[in-house]
Amino acid sequence: MTERHAAGNGEPHRARRWRQVRALLAGGLVLGLGASATIAAWTDSENASGDFRAGAFMIEANADGTWNNTRQMTFTTGTMFPGSVTYAPVLLRTTPDTTVAGELKLSGAPASSSGAIIGSLEYRTVLQPVPAGSPRPACGAAAFTGGAQYVVGGSSSWQPLATALTAGSTQRLEAAQRSTLQYCFEVRLRTTAPNAAQGTSASSTWTWDATSVPTG
């Protein structure tokens, strides 16, 4: 009786243990596969940095032998009479620390006057580029030829001094004083100026607006 009971219970006990071992082996096998699927990767990175700096753009003018950057220049002429003509040059360039080129545009406000002379004054202007290292050209009657580059007026036309001016053309200036432009003004008092103009005077101011231009 006792041996049969032991023999009868032994087989199920061994079977249960085998199933437990197989379950543990299967679990270990799964864990082993999971571990082998984790692979280390090499990594690297690169960085780029930028330095951004604003340039400078300024112009300066010379009407009386002295360079300055007041932006406006005022002309004063001597005594005039009907038919007389006077000439005045203005030179412009960029400042030494200017890093970009620019374009100039000339404008002028209506002249102010103390009397009748204002109605008889008129002017025209030509552009005279000054090559680097060269003396400035003479500003006189010989500059106003048919082939001259007129900024105001023309070979046979003048701008009334009493009328506001907005010139349509622009003129280029290179950076760091690499170019100089001379504007030569011719101002005349018409031969038809009335007697009432005697002893009166007028004053006019011209302005050069400069705008930097993209490089390239």
CYANA upper distance limits for C-alpha pairs under 8 A (distance plus 0.5 A):
  1 MET  CA      5 HIS  CA      6.73
  2 THR  CA      6 ALA  CA      6.81
  3 GLU  CA      7 ALA  CA      6.44
  4 ARG  CA      8 GLY  CA      6.23
  5 HIS  CA      9 ASN  CA      6.68
  6 ALA  CA     10 GLY  CA      6.51
  7 ALA  CA     11 GLU  CA      7.70
  8 GLY  CA     12 PRO  CA      8.46
  9 ASN  CA     13 HIS  CA      7.04
 10 GLY  CA     14 ARG  CA      6.92
 11 GLU  CA     15 ALA  CA      6.79
 12 PRO  CA     16 ARG  CA      6.72
 13 HIS  CA     17 ARG  CA      6.92
 14 ARG  CA     18 TRP  CA      6.76
 15 ALA  CA     19 ARG  CA      6.80
 16 ARG  CA     20 GLN  CA      6.84
 17 ARG  CA     21 VAL  CA      6.73
 18 TRP  CA     22 ARG  CA      6.62
 19 ARG  CA     23 ALA  CA      6.59
 20 GLN  CA     24 LEU  CA      6.69
 21 VAL  CA     25 LEU  CA      6.58
 22 ARG  CA     26 ALA  CA      6.50
 23 ALA  CA     27 GLY  CA      6.62
 24 LEU  CA     28 GLY  CA      6.57
 25 LEU  CA     29 LEU  CA      6.50
 26 ALA  CA     30 VAL  CA      6.71
 27 GLY  CA     31 LEU  CA      6.77
 28 GLY  CA     32 GLY  CA      6.53
 29 LEU  CA     33 LEU  CA      6.80
 30 VAL  CA     34 GLY  CA      6.79
 31 LEU  CA     35 ALA  CA      6.76
 32 GLY  CA     36 SER  CA      6.88
 33 LEU  CA     37 ALA  CA      6.99
 34 GLY  CA     38 THR  CA      7.67
 55 GLY  CA     98 THR  CA      7.87
 55 GLY  CA     99 THR  CA      6.20
 55 GLY  CA    100 VAL  CA      7.63
 56 ALA  CA     97 ASP  CA      7.31
 56 ALA  CA     98 THR  CA      5.42
 56 ALA  CA     99 THR  CA      5.99
 56 ALA  CA    100 VAL  CA      7.51
 57 PHE  CA     94 THR  CA      7.83
 57 PHE  CA     95 THR  CA      8.15
 57 PHE  CA     97 ASP  CA      8.30
 57 PHE  CA     98 THR  CA      5.19
 57 PHE  CA     99 THR  CA      6.89
 57 PHE  CA    100 VAL  CA      6.76
 57 PHE  CA    101 ALA  CA      8.19
 57 PHE  CA    102 GLY  CA      8.23
 57 PHE  CA    175 ALA  CA      8.42
 57 PHE  CA    212 SER  CA      7.03
 58 MET  CA     69 ASN  CA      8.35
 58 MET  CA     94 THR  CA      6.20
 58 MET  CA     95 THR  CA      6.27
 58 MET  CA     98 THR  CA      6.57
 58 MET  CA    210 ALA  CA      8.42
 59 ILE  CA     69 ASN  CA      6.71
 59 ILE  CA     71 ARG  CA      8.36
 59 ILE  CA     92 LEU  CA      7.38
 59 ILE  CA     93 ARG  CA      6.07
 59 ILE  CA     94 THR  CA      4.64
 59 ILE  CA     95 THR  CA      6.02
 59 ILE  CA    210 ALA  CA      7.84
 60 GLU  CA     67 TRP  CA      6.64
 60 GLU  CA     68 ASN  CA      5.61
 60 GLU  CA     69 ASN  CA      4.68
 60 GLU  CA     70 THR  CA      7.91
 60 GLU  CA     71 ARG  CA      7.71
 60 GLU  CA     92 LEU  CA      6.23
 60 GLU  CA     93 ARG  CA      6.19
 60 GLU  CA     94 THR  CA      6.53
 60 GLU  CA     95 THR  CA      6.83
 61 ALA  CA     66 THR  CA      8.45
 61 ALA  CA     67 TRP  CA      5.86
 61 ALA  CA     68 ASN  CA      5.95
 61 ALA  CA     69 ASN  CA      6.51
 61 ALA  CA     70 THR  CA      8.28
 61 ALA  CA     71 ARG  CA      7.87
 61 ALA  CA     73 MET  CA      8.41
 61 ALA  CA     90 VAL  CA      7.30
 61 ALA  CA     91 LEU  CA      6.03
 61 ALA  CA     92 LEU  CA      4.98
 61 ALA  CA     93 ARG  CA      7.22
 62 ASN  CA     66 THR  CA      5.82
 62 ASN  CA     67 TRP  CA      5.02
 62 ASN  CA     68 ASN  CA      7.02
 62 ASN  CA     90 VAL  CA      6.14
 62 ASN  CA     91 LEU  CA      5.48
 62 ASN  CA     92 LEU  CA      6.93
 63 ALA  CA     67 TRP  CA      8.27
 63 ALA  CA     73 MET  CA      7.66
 63 ALA  CA     88 ALA  CA      8.26
 63 ALA  CA     89 PRO  CA      6.71
 63 ALA  CA     90 VAL  CA      5.04
 63 ALA  CA     91 LEU  CA      6.93
 64 ASP  CA     90 VAL  CA      8.48
 71 ARG  CA    207 THR  CA      6.95
 71 ARG  CA    208 TRP  CA      6.99
 71 ARG  CA    209 ASP  CA      8.15
 72 GLN  CA    205 THR  CA      7.44
 72 GLN  CA    206 TRP  CA      6.72
 72 GLN  CA    207 THR  CA      5.49
 72 GLN  CA    208 TRP  CA      7.51
 73 MET  CA    205 THR  CA      6.56
 73 MET  CA    206 TRP  CA      6.55
 73 MET  CA    207 THR  CA      7.36
 74 THR  CA    203 SER  CA      8.24
 74 THR  CA    204 SER  CA      6.91
 74 THR  CA    205 THR  CA      5.29
 74 THR  CA    206 TRP  CA      7.31
 75 PHE  CA     88 ALA  CA      8.10
 75 PHE  CA    203 SER  CA      7.91
 75 PHE  CA    204 SER  CA      7.30
 75 PHE  CA    205 THR  CA      7.47
 76 THR  CA    203 SER  CA      7.71
 77 THR  CA     86 THR  CA      7.73
 80 MET  CA     84 SER  CA      6.45
 80 MET  CA     85 VAL  CA      8.24
 80 MET  CA    189 LEU  CA      7.51
 81 PHE  CA    189 LEU  CA      7.15
 82 PRO  CA    189 LEU  CA      5.87
 82 PRO  CA    190 ARG  CA      6.02
 82 PRO  CA    191 THR  CA      4.86
 82 PRO  CA    192 THR  CA      7.20
 82 PRO  CA    193 ALA  CA      6.21
 83 GLY  CA    188 ARG  CA      7.20
 83 GLY  CA    189 LEU  CA      5.92
 83 GLY  CA    190 ARG  CA      5.62
 83 GLY  CA    191 THR  CA      4.86
 83 GLY  CA    192 THR  CA      8.50
 84 SER  CA    188 ARG  CA      6.23
 84 SER  CA    189 LEU  CA      6.20
 84 SER  CA    190 ARG  CA      8.05
 84 SER  CA    191 THR  CA      8.45
 85 VAL  CA    186 GLU  CA      7.28
 85 VAL  CA    187 VAL  CA      6.15
 85 VAL  CA    188 ARG  CA      4.72
 85 VAL  CA    189 LEU  CA      7.10
 86 THR  CA    186 GLU  CA      6.33
 86 THR  CA    187 VAL  CA      5.81
 86 THR  CA    188 ARG  CA      6.78
 87 TYR  CA    139 CYS  CA      7.10
 87 TYR  CA    140 GLY  CA      6.46
 87 TYR  CA    184 CYS  CA      7.50
 87 TYR  CA    185 PHE  CA      5.99
 87 TYR  CA    186 GLU  CA      5.18
 87 TYR  CA    187 VAL  CA      6.83
 88 ALA  CA    139 CYS  CA      7.33
 88 ALA  CA    184 CYS  CA      6.40
 88 ALA  CA    185 PHE  CA      5.65
 88 ALA  CA    186 GLU  CA      7.27
 89 PRO  CA    139 CYS  CA      6.50
 89 PRO  CA    182 GLN  CA      6.96
 89 PRO  CA    183 TYR  CA      6.11
 89 PRO  CA    184 CYS  CA      4.92
 89 PRO  CA    185 PHE  CA      6.57
 90 VAL  CA    182 GLN  CA      6.01
 90 VAL  CA    183 TYR  CA      5.63
 90 VAL  CA    184 CYS  CA      6.97
 91 LEU  CA    180 THR  CA      7.25
 91 LEU  CA    181 LEU  CA      6.06
 91 LEU  CA    182 GLN  CA      4.75
 91 LEU  CA    183 TYR  CA      6.76
 92 LEU  CA    180 THR  CA      6.25
 92 LEU  CA    181 LEU  CA      5.82
 92 LEU  CA    182 GLN  CA      6.89
 93 ARG  CA    173 LEU  CA      6.94
 93 ARG  CA    174 GLU  CA      8.32
 93 ARG  CA    177 GLN  CA      6.14
 93 ARG  CA    178 ARG  CA      8.49
 93 ARG  CA    179 SER  CA      6.86
 93 ARG  CA    180 THR  CA      5.32
 93 ARG  CA    181 LEU  CA      7.04
 94 THR  CA     98 THR  CA      6.70
 94 THR  CA    173 LEU  CA      7.34
 94 THR  CA    174 GLU  CA      7.51
 94 THR  CA    175 ALA  CA      6.42
 94 THR  CA    176 ALA  CA      6.27
 94 THR  CA    177 GLN  CA      5.46
 94 THR  CA    178 ARG  CA      8.39
 94 THR  CA    179 SER  CA      8.36
 94 THR  CA    180 THR  CA      8.45
 95 THR  CA    175 ALA  CA      8.18
 95 THR  CA    176 ALA  CA      6.20
 95 THR  CA    177 GLN  CA      6.39
 96 PRO  CA    175 ALA  CA      8.32
 96 PRO  CA    176 ALA  CA      4.88
 96 PRO  CA    177 GLN  CA      6.25
 97 ASP  CA    176 ALA  CA      6.29
 98 THR  CA    175 ALA  CA      5.96
 98 THR  CA    176 ALA  CA      5.45
 98 THR  CA    177 GLN  CA      8.39
 99 THR  CA    175 ALA  CA      5.96
 99 THR  CA    176 ALA  CA      6.75
100 VAL  CA    174 GLU  CA      7.59
100 VAL  CA    175 ALA  CA      5.41
100 VAL  CA    176 ALA  CA      8.25
100 VAL  CA    212 SER  CA      6.96
100 VAL  CA    213 VAL  CA      7.53
100 VAL  CA    214 PRO  CA      8.03
100 VAL  CA    215 THR  CA      7.37
101 ALA  CA    172 ARG  CA      7.81
101 ALA  CA    173 LEU  CA      6.20
101 ALA  CA    174 GLU  CA      4.88
101 ALA  CA    175 ALA  CA      5.02
101 ALA  CA    212 SER  CA      6.27
101 ALA  CA    213 VAL  CA      6.33
101 ALA  CA    214 PRO  CA      8.16
101 ALA  CA    215 THR  CA      7.88
102 GLY  CA    172 ARG  CA      6.23
102 GLY  CA    173 LEU  CA      5.72
102 GLY  CA    174 GLU  CA      6.97
102 GLY  CA    175 ALA  CA      7.91
102 GLY  CA    210 ALA  CA      6.83
102 GLY  CA    211 THR  CA      5.76
102 GLY  CA    212 SER  CA      4.46
102 GLY  CA    213 VAL  CA      5.57
103 GLU  CA    170 THR  CA      6.40
103 GLU  CA    171 GLN  CA      5.75
103 GLU  CA    172 ARG  CA      4.88
103 GLU  CA    173 LEU  CA      6.44
103 GLU  CA    210 ALA  CA      5.97
103 GLU  CA    211 THR  CA      5.81
103 GLU  CA    212 SER  CA      6.82
103 GLU  CA    213 VAL  CA      7.40
104 LEU  CA    170 THR  CA      5.77
104 LEU  CA    171 GLN  CA      5.50
104 LEU  CA    172 ARG  CA      6.77
104 LEU  CA    173 LEU  CA      7.85
104 LEU  CA    208 TRP  CA      6.61
104 LEU  CA    209 ASP  CA      6.14
104 LEU  CA    210 ALA  CA      5.01
104 LEU  CA    211 THR  CA      7.17
105 LYS  CA    167 ALA  CA      7.09
105 LYS  CA    168 GLY  CA      8.03
105 LYS  CA    169 SER  CA      7.14
105 LYS  CA    170 THR  CA      5.39
105 LYS  CA    171 GLN  CA      7.20
105 LYS  CA    208 TRP  CA      6.03
105 LYS  CA    209 ASP  CA      5.81
105 LYS  CA    210 ALA  CA      6.99
106 LEU  CA    165 LEU  CA      8.49
106 LEU  CA    166 THR  CA      7.15
106 LEU  CA    167 ALA  CA      6.15
106 LEU  CA    170 THR  CA      8.27
106 LEU  CA    206 TRP  CA      7.56
106 LEU  CA    207 THR  CA      6.30
106 LEU  CA    208 TRP  CA      5.13
106 LEU  CA    209 ASP  CA      7.01
107 SER  CA    164 ALA  CA      8.20
107 SER  CA    165 LEU  CA      5.62
107 SER  CA    166 THR  CA      5.08
107 SER  CA    167 ALA  CA      6.40
107 SER  CA    206 TRP  CA      6.33
107 SER  CA    207 THR  CA      5.76
107 SER  CA    208 TRP  CA      6.89
107 SER  CA    209 ASP  CA      8.31
108 GLY  CA    164 ALA  CA      6.10
108 GLY  CA    165 LEU  CA      5.21
108 GLY  CA    166 THR  CA      7.14
108 GLY  CA    204 SER  CA      8.16
108 GLY  CA    205 THR  CA      6.62
108 GLY  CA    206 TRP  CA      4.85
108 GLY  CA    207 THR  CA      6.41
109 ALA  CA    163 THR  CA      7.76
109 ALA  CA    164 ALA  CA      5.17
109 ALA  CA    165 LEU  CA      6.90
109 ALA  CA    204 SER  CA      7.60
109 ALA  CA    205 THR  CA      6.95
109 ALA  CA    206 TRP  CA      7.30
110 PRO  CA    161 LEU  CA      6.84
110 PRO  CA    162 ALA  CA      5.25
110 PRO  CA    163 THR  CA      5.34
110 PRO  CA    164 ALA  CA      5.04
110 PRO  CA    165 LEU  CA      8.08
110 PRO  CA    204 SER  CA      7.40
111 ALA  CA    118 ILE  CA      7.86
111 ALA  CA    161 LEU  CA      6.29
111 ALA  CA    162 ALA  CA      5.60
111 ALA  CA    163 THR  CA      7.85
111 ALA  CA    164 ALA  CA      8.49
111 ALA  CA    202 ALA  CA      6.85
111 ALA  CA    203 SER  CA      5.92
111 ALA  CA    204 SER  CA      4.88
111 ALA  CA    205 THR  CA      7.68
112 SER  CA    118 ILE  CA      8.15
112 SER  CA    162 ALA  CA      8.06
112 SER  CA    202 ALA  CA      6.03
112 SER  CA    203 SER  CA      5.82
112 SER  CA    204 SER  CA      6.97
113 SER  CA    117 ILE  CA      7.85
113 SER  CA    118 ILE  CA      6.36
113 SER  CA    200 THR  CA      8.00
113 SER  CA    201 SER  CA      6.21
113 SER  CA    202 ALA  CA      4.55
113 SER  CA    203 SER  CA      6.81
114 SER  CA    200 THR  CA      6.14
114 SER  CA    201 SER  CA      6.10
114 SER  CA    202 ALA  CA      6.88
115 GLY  CA    196 ALA  CA      8.23
115 GLY  CA    197 ALA  CA      6.91
115 GLY  CA    200 THR  CA      5.55
115 GLY  CA    201 SER  CA      7.06
115 GLY  CA    202 ALA  CA      8.26
116 ALA  CA    120 SER  CA      8.29
116 ALA  CA    194 PRO  CA      8.06
116 ALA  CA    196 ALA  CA      6.31
116 ALA  CA    197 ALA  CA      5.00
116 ALA  CA    198 GLN  CA      8.50
116 ALA  CA    200 THR  CA      7.16
117 ILE  CA    121 LEU  CA      7.17
117 ILE  CA    193 ALA  CA      7.54
117 ILE  CA    194 PRO  CA      8.39
117 ILE  CA    196 ALA  CA      8.10
117 ILE  CA    197 ALA  CA      4.84
117 ILE  CA    198 GLN  CA      7.88
117 ILE  CA    200 THR  CA      6.45
117 ILE  CA    201 SER  CA      6.74
117 ILE  CA    202 ALA  CA      7.41
118 ILE  CA    161 LEU  CA      7.48
118 ILE  CA    162 ALA  CA      6.64
118 ILE  CA    197 ALA  CA      8.49
118 ILE  CA    201 SER  CA      7.90
118 ILE  CA    202 ALA  CA      6.48
119 GLY  CA    160 PRO  CA      8.22
119 GLY  CA    161 LEU  CA      8.28
119 GLY  CA    162 ALA  CA      7.10
119 GLY  CA    193 ALA  CA      8.39
120 SER  CA    160 PRO  CA      8.29
120 SER  CA    189 LEU  CA      6.10
120 SER  CA    190 ARG  CA      5.91
120 SER  CA    192 THR  CA      7.84
120 SER  CA    193 ALA  CA      5.90
121 LEU  CA    160 PRO  CA      6.72
121 LEU  CA    161 LEU  CA      6.07
121 LEU  CA    162 ALA  CA      8.07
121 LEU  CA    187 VAL  CA      7.52
121 LEU  CA    188 ARG  CA      6.33
121 LEU  CA    189 LEU  CA      5.24
121 LEU  CA    190 ARG  CA      6.93
122 GLU  CA    158 TRP  CA      6.33
122 GLU  CA    159 GLN  CA      5.81
122 GLU  CA    160 PRO  CA      4.74
122 GLU  CA    161 LEU  CA      5.39
122 GLU  CA    162 ALA  CA      8.46
122 GLU  CA    187 VAL  CA      6.26
122 GLU  CA    188 ARG  CA      6.16
122 GLU  CA    189 LEU  CA      7.20
122 GLU  CA    190 ARG  CA      8.13
123 TYR  CA    152 VAL  CA      8.34
123 TYR  CA    153 GLY  CA      7.91
123 TYR  CA    158 TRP  CA      5.66
123 TYR  CA    159 GLN  CA      5.72
123 TYR  CA    160 PRO  CA      7.01
123 TYR  CA    161 LEU  CA      7.11
123 TYR  CA    185 PHE  CA      7.37
123 TYR  CA    186 GLU  CA      5.84
123 TYR  CA    187 VAL  CA      4.75
123 TYR  CA    188 ARG  CA      6.66
124 ARG  CA    150 TYR  CA      8.14
124 ARG  CA    151 VAL  CA      8.15
124 ARG  CA    152 VAL  CA      5.42
124 ARG  CA    153 GLY  CA      5.27
124 ARG  CA    154 GLY  CA      7.37
124 ARG  CA    157 SER  CA      8.01
124 ARG  CA    158 TRP  CA      5.67
124 ARG  CA    159 GLN  CA      6.54
124 ARG  CA    185 PHE  CA      6.43
124 ARG  CA    186 GLU  CA      5.95
124 ARG  CA    187 VAL  CA      7.31
125 THR  CA    150 TYR  CA      6.36
125 THR  CA    151 VAL  CA      5.98
125 THR  CA    152 VAL  CA      5.30
125 THR  CA    153 GLY  CA      7.14
125 THR  CA    183 TYR  CA      6.95
125 THR  CA    184 CYS  CA      5.96
125 THR  CA    185 PHE  CA      5.04
125 THR  CA    186 GLU  CA      6.75
126 VAL  CA    143 ALA  CA      7.88
126 VAL  CA    144 PHE  CA      7.40
126 VAL  CA    148 ALA  CA      7.02
126 VAL  CA    149 GLN  CA      5.92
126 VAL  CA    150 TYR  CA      4.77
126 VAL  CA    151 VAL  CA      5.92
126 VAL  CA    152 VAL  CA      7.41
126 VAL  CA    183 TYR  CA      6.31
126 VAL  CA    184 CYS  CA      5.86
126 VAL  CA    185 PHE  CA      7.34
127 LEU  CA    148 ALA  CA      8.09
127 LEU  CA    149 GLN  CA      6.01
127 LEU  CA    150 TYR  CA      6.75
127 LEU  CA    151 VAL  CA      6.94
127 LEU  CA    181 LEU  CA      7.46
127 LEU  CA    182 GLN  CA      6.40
127 LEU  CA    183 TYR  CA      5.30
127 LEU  CA    184 CYS  CA      6.91
128 GLN  CA    137 PRO  CA      7.54
128 GLN  CA    149 GLN  CA      8.15
128 GLN  CA    181 LEU  CA      6.50
128 GLN  CA    182 GLN  CA      5.35
128 GLN  CA    183 TYR  CA      6.57
128 GLN  CA    184 CYS  CA      7.65
129 PRO  CA    179 SER  CA      8.33
129 PRO  CA    180 THR  CA      6.70
129 PRO  CA    181 LEU  CA      5.03
129 PRO  CA    182 GLN  CA      6.34
130 VAL  CA    134 SER  CA      7.00
130 VAL  CA    135 PRO  CA      7.68
130 VAL  CA    136 ARG  CA      6.15
130 VAL  CA    137 PRO  CA      7.66
130 VAL  CA    179 SER  CA      7.44
130 VAL  CA    180 THR  CA      5.77
130 VAL  CA    181 LEU  CA      6.24
130 VAL  CA    182 GLN  CA      7.28
131 PRO  CA    179 SER  CA      7.18
131 PRO  CA    180 THR  CA      7.59
132 ALA  CA    178 ARG  CA      7.34
132 ALA  CA    179 SER  CA      6.86
132 ALA  CA    180 THR  CA      8.09
136 ARG  CA    182 GLN  CA      8.06
138 ALA  CA    143 ALA  CA      8.00
139 CYS  CA    143 ALA  CA      6.77
139 CYS  CA    184 CYS  CA      6.01
139 CYS  CA    185 PHE  CA      8.29
140 GLY  CA    144 PHE  CA      8.12
140 GLY  CA    184 CYS  CA      8.17
140 GLY  CA    186 GLU  CA      8.18
141 ALA  CA    186 GLU  CA      8.44
143 ALA  CA    148 ALA  CA      7.36
143 ALA  CA    184 CYS  CA      8.39
144 PHE  CA    148 ALA  CA      6.53
144 PHE  CA    155 SER  CA      7.02
145 THR  CA    155 SER  CA      6.75
146 GLY  CA    154 GLY  CA      8.49
146 GLY  CA    155 SER  CA      5.81
148 ALA  CA    155 SER  CA      8.43
150 TYR  CA    154 GLY  CA      6.26
150 TYR  CA    155 SER  CA      8.40
151 VAL  CA    167 ALA  CA      7.37
151 VAL  CA    169 SER  CA      7.42
152 VAL  CA    158 TRP  CA      7.93
152 VAL  CA    159 GLN  CA      7.39
152 VAL  CA    167 ALA  CA      7.26
153 GLY  CA    157 SER  CA      5.58
153 GLY  CA    158 TRP  CA      5.17
153 GLY  CA    159 GLN  CA      6.25
154 GLY  CA    158 TRP  CA      7.17
159 GLN  CA    163 THR  CA      8.00
161 LEU  CA    204 SER  CA      7.89
173 LEU  CA    178 ARG  CA      8.39
173 LEU  CA    179 SER  CA      6.46
173 LEU  CA    180 THR  CA      7.45
173 LEU  CA    181 LEU  CA      7.99
174 GLU  CA    178 ARG  CA      5.93
174 GLU  CA    179 SER  CA      5.92
175 ALA  CA    179 SER  CA      8.14
189 LEU  CA    193 ALA  CA      7.34
193 ALA  CA    197 ALA  CA      7.13
194 PRO  CA    198 GLN  CA      8.39
